[in-house]
Amino acid sequence: MERTVLVGLQFDGTHFAGWQRQPQGRTVQGAFEAVLARLCGSPVVAHAAGRTDAGVHALGMAVSATVPARWTPDALGRALNALLPSDCWVQQVVETRSGFHARKCATARTYEYRVGTDPASRSPFRRPYEWALGRGLDLAQLHRAAELLPGRHDFRTLAVQTGGRRNCRCQVREARWAARACGGGLRFEITADRFLHHMVRMLVGTMMQIAQARRPVEDLALLLEGDGAVRASPPAPAEGLYFVRAEYPPHWFPDPASAT
C-alpha cells in the first residue's frame, strides 16, 4: 500500500544549483530524493510545482511524492526534517488523492522578488537573500508597470530558452509592488497560472530600469504585446527570487482544508 503526499518545503537556494536533479552539482531535488530513498528503502521521485534556478529560494515549494503507507504525514514530516540538510526545512506534509502531481495539478503559483534600496542591503546577512541595489527607486513607476501585468499575455520576449515553444502565454492574476517592513526596500509579488524560464527575473530587471528612468514604462507594454523590436532588460539576480506557494483544487485532498 502507498500514499501520495504534498510536502511544503522551504529552502535556502544559495548553495544549490537549482531544484532539478543534475549529473553534476548539488540540487534540492537530489538532496530531497536521497532522504526519501533512505526513509522508504527504495528510490522515490519527487515532483516540484516549479523548477527554480541556482540561487533561488523557496518559502513554500510544493513537492509531491508517493511513499509507503506506513508513513503518515506527521511522521514523514518529522523524519524528513531530522535528515534533510540544514538549508532545507519541511513546514508541513498533507495527504493527497492518488494521481496528484505537484506541477501538473497546480492552478496557480506565486513568486516574490525582494529588492534592497537602503545601504544596509549590502550587509552579508541580507545580500544573499535580495537584490542589494542600495539606492532609491521611483515606486510610482513600479506601480504603473505592475498594473500592466494582470491578464493573459505572451511572455516570449520576457523569458529565455523558449525554443520552439508555441504557447508562451501566461494568465497573470495579480502583480504588485509594496514596501518591505522596517524600511528594508521593496517586494514584488506575482501570481499566475504558469511561469516561463527567467520570466519573473526578466520582468523585475525591466521594471527596475523603468523605475530608474532608463527606459519608458511603454516598453513593458510593447514587450507584453510580443513586439520583437523591443528587448527586455537583463534579468534580476537570482538571490532576490522566492517561490512562495502553489494552489490546487480542493478535490485533490481528502481533507479539503489542506488545499488552502
GIBELFEN-V529574 format. One record per residue. N is the residue number from 1. RES is the residue in one small letter. SS is DSSP state (helix for helix, strand for strand, loop for the rest). PSI is psi in degrees with one decimal (999 if undefined). NEAR is the number of other ideal C-beta (glycine too) atoms within 10 Angstrom. Layout:
N|RES|SS|PSI|NEAR, N|RES|SS|PSI|NEAR
//
This chain:
1|m|loop|143.1|5, 2|e|strand|163.8|12, 3|r|strand|144.9|18, 4|t|strand|135.1|17, 5|v|strand|156.4|21, 6|l|strand|122.6|26, 7|v|strand|129.6|24, 8|g|strand|109.0|19, 9|l|strand|130.7|26, 10|q|strand|142.3|16, 11|f|strand|149.1|24, 12|d|loop|112.6|17, 13|g|helix|2.5|25, 14|t|helix|-43.8|14, 15|h|helix|21.1|12, 16|f|loop|148.5|25, 17|a|loop|33.6|17, 18|g|loop|-178.5|19, 19|w|loop|-51.1|27, 20|q|loop|134.1|14, 21|r|loop|137.0|16, 22|q|loop|155.0|13, 23|p|loop|-35.9|4, 24|q|loop|146.2|6, 25|g|loop|149.2|12, 26|r|loop|124.5|14, 27|t|loop|157.6|18, 28|v|helix|-44.1|29, 29|q|helix|-43.6|20, 30|g|helix|-45.5|16, 31|a|helix|-40.7|18, 32|f|helix|-44.7|26, 33|e|helix|-32.1|18, 34|a|helix|-40.3|15, 35|v|helix|-42.2|20, 36|l|helix|-42.3|25, 37|a|helix|-38.9|13, 38|r|helix|-39.9|11, 39|l|helix|-33.8|17, 40|c|helix|-12.7|17, 41|g|loop|7.2|8, 42|s|loop|161.7|7, 43|p|loop|139.7|9, 44|v|loop|130.7|18, 45|v|loop|130.6|12, 46|a|loop|134.0|20, 47|h|strand|129.8|16, 48|a|strand|156.0|23, 49|a|loop|-20.9|27, 50|g|loop|151.7|19, 51|r|loop|94.0|15, 52|t|loop|150.6|25, 53|d|loop|173.8|17, 54|a|loop|132.3|17, 55|g|loop|-11.1|18, 56|v|loop|142.7|26, 57|h|strand|171.1|24, 58|a|strand|131.4|27, 59|l|strand|-20.3|16, 60|g|strand|59.0|16, 61|m|strand|128.5|29, 62|a|strand|124.2|23, 63|v|strand|129.0|25, 64|s|strand|150.2|23, 65|a|strand|153.7|22, 66|t|strand|123.4|19, 67|v|strand|164.0|19, 68|p|strand|144.9|14, 69|a|loop|-19.8|9, 70|r|loop|-19.3|11, 71|w|loop|100.7|20, 72|t|loop|157.8|14, 73|p|helix|-44.7|19, 74|d|helix|-44.3|11, 75|a|helix|-39.2|12, 76|l|helix|-40.8|23, 77|g|helix|-43.6|19, 78|r|helix|-42.1|13, 79|a|helix|-41.4|17, 80|l|helix|-45.1|20, 81|n|helix|-24.3|14, 82|a|helix|-24.4|10, 83|l|helix|-22.3|14, 84|l|loop|153.2|19, 85|p|loop|162.9|16, 86|s|loop|-16.0|6, 87|d|loop|15.6|16, 88|c|strand|148.1|20, 89|w|strand|131.2|14, 90|v|strand|121.0|21, 91|q|strand|-27.6|13, 92|q|strand|157.7|14, 93|v|strand|128.8|25, 94|v|strand|150.3|18, 95|e|strand|144.8|16, 96|t|strand|171.5|23, 97|r|loop|156.4|12, 98|s|loop|139.3|9, 99|g|loop|-5.4|10, 100|f|loop|140.1|19, 101|h|loop|123.2|14, 102|a|loop|-34.8|22, 103|r|loop|-50.1|16, 104|k|loop|-28.0|10, 105|c|loop|-7.8|21, 106|a|strand|136.1|20, 107|t|strand|-18.0|11, 108|a|strand|154.5|17, 109|r|strand|148.7|21, 110|t|strand|132.2|20, 111|y|strand|154.1|25, 112|e|strand|142.5|17, 113|y|strand|132.2|24, 114|r|strand|131.7|23, 115|v|strand|127.3|26, 116|g|strand|118.7|23, 117|t|loop|-6.1|22, 118|d|loop|158.6|18, 119|p|helix|-32.4|10, 120|a|helix|-9.8|16, 121|s|helix|-19.1|21, 122|r|helix|4.1|12, 123|s|loop|144.1|12, 124|p|loop|-15.0|6, 125|f|loop|-9.1|7, 126|r|loop|-33.5|17, 127|r|helix|-36.6|16, 128|p|helix|-5.4|16, 129|y|helix|12.5|17, 130|e|loop|169.9|23, 131|w|strand|107.3|24, 132|a|strand|74.0|22, 133|l|loop|-41.5|21, 134|g|loop|15.7|15, 135|r|loop|158.5|10, 136|g|loop|159.7|12, 137|l|loop|159.0|19, 138|d|loop|97.6|13, 139|l|helix|-32.3|14, 140|a|helix|-39.3|10, 141|q|helix|-36.2|17, 142|l|helix|-39.5|22, 143|h|helix|-42.4|14, 144|r|helix|-42.1|17, 145|a|helix|-45.1|25, 146|a|helix|-31.3|21, 147|e|helix|-19.2|12, 148|l|loop|-15.9|17, 149|l|loop|-40.0|21, 150|p|loop|141.0|16, 151|g|strand|-175.1|11, 152|r|strand|121.5|11, 153|h|strand|158.7|21, 154|d|strand|114.1|16, 155|f|loop|22.6|23, 156|r|helix|-37.7|17, 157|t|helix|-3.6|21, 158|l|helix|34.6|27, 159|a|loop|169.8|22, 160|v|loop|163.7|13, 161|q|loop|37.5|8, 162|t|loop|-22.0|17, 163|g|loop|-131.2|6, 164|g|loop|16.7|4, 165|r|loop|123.8|11, 166|r|loop|-40.0|7, 167|n|loop|106.3|9, 168|c|loop|21.9|17, 169|r|strand|136.0|14, 170|c|strand|142.4|20, 171|q|strand|107.1|13, 172|v|strand|123.1|22, 173|r|strand|-42.9|15, 174|e|strand|148.5|13, 175|a|strand|125.4|20, 176|r|strand|149.8|15, 177|w|strand|146.9|24, 178|a|strand|156.3|13, 179|a|strand|141.8|12, 180|r|loop|161.4|15, 181|a|helix|150.9|8, 182|c|helix|29.3|8, 183|g|helix|24.4|9, 184|g|loop|28.5|17, 185|g|loop|-147.4|24, 186|l|strand|159.5|22, 187|r|strand|140.1|18, 188|f|strand|129.4|25, 189|e|strand|134.4|17, 190|i|strand|135.7|25, 191|t|strand|130.1|19, 192|a|strand|167.1|23, 193|d|loop|-26.4|15, 194|r|loop|162.4|18, 195|f|loop|142.3|21, 196|l|loop|168.4|20, 197|h|loop|123.6|16, 198|h|loop|10.8|20, 199|m|helix|-48.2|23, 200|v|helix|-42.7|27, 201|r|helix|-36.2|25, 202|m|helix|-33.9|22, 203|l|helix|-48.4|30, 204|v|helix|-43.5|25, 205|g|helix|-40.9|19, 206|t|helix|-42.8|26, 207|m|helix|-31.2|28, 208|m|helix|-41.5|23, 209|q|helix|-33.4|17, 210|i|helix|-43.7|21, 211|a|helix|-16.1|25, 212|q|loop|15.2|14, 213|a|loop|31.0|10, 214|r|loop|-13.0|11, 215|r|loop|154.5|16, 216|p|loop|154.1|12, 217|v|loop|-24.8|17, 218|e|helix|-24.1|12, 219|d|helix|-38.6|19, 220|l|helix|-39.0|24, 221|a|helix|-40.6|14, 222|l|helix|-38.3|14, 223|l|helix|-39.1|24, 224|l|helix|-19.9|20, 225|e|loop|-1.5|11, 226|g|loop|26.5|15, 227|d|loop|109.1|12, 228|g|loop|-14.4|9, 229|a|loop|-12.4|6, 230|v|loop|133.3|17, 231|r|loop|143.5|12, 232|a|loop|159.1|21, 233|s|loop|163.3|20, 234|p|loop|148.2|12, 235|p|loop|147.6|21, 236|a|loop|154.9|24, 237|p|loop|149.2|19, 238|a|helix|-32.5|18, 239|e|helix|-16.2|20, 240|g|helix|-3.8|27, 241|l|strand|137.7|26, 242|y|strand|132.9|24, 243|f|strand|123.2|28, 244|v|strand|-50.5|16, 245|r|strand|163.3|18, 246|a|strand|155.0|22, 247|e|strand|145.3|17, 248|y|strand|150.7|21, 249|p|loop|143.3|11, 250|p|helix|-25.0|11, 251|h|helix|-12.6|10, 252|w|helix|-6.8|20, 253|f|loop|127.4|18, 254|p|loop|-34.6|10, 255|d|loop|102.9|11, 256|p|helix|-26.3|11, 257|a|helix|-19.6|8, 258|s|helix|-17.6|17, 259|a|helix|-13.4|15, 260|t|loop|999|8
//
